[in-house]
Amino acid sequence: MSLEMINPEDLPIPESYTHVAVARGSRLVFVAGQVAEDQQGDLVGEGDFGAQARQAFANVGRTLAAASVRPDQVARITIYVVGHRQEYLPLISAARIAVFGDHKPADTILGVATLAEPGRLIEVEAIAVGD
């Protein structure tokens, strides 16, 4: 599997993601939206966006490991944020780096009114290409 990360010369270079991810591999892995829940399904970090971001991204890492896929094989993530505000971006970035390190998959951040379960403030889904 390989990912070619491309930032076109005529677009600004993003700090935390890549504009284009070209994936070559034999296995697609689709990770359902992960929220800030522990192993028992209990909410982690009620009302604390940073804690929820860390838990949601950590859960993405757990799902990737369960599918025998590395974080650097993720081509795209989508991040849903309840009541998105600019000050959430550094918290999202820190949570991303904890899982993905220097790898910067293509992404979209969407501000939403609510998520499926009450109290959940962030949900992260991923698409990976494995060997």
Secondary structure, 3 states (H helix, E strand, C coil): CEEEEECCCCCCCCCCCCCEEEEECCEEEEEEEECCECCCCCECCCCCHHHHHHHHHHHHHHHHHHCCCCHHHEEEEEEEEECCCHHHHHHHHHHHHHHHCCCCCEEEEEEECCCCCCCCCEEEEEEEEEC
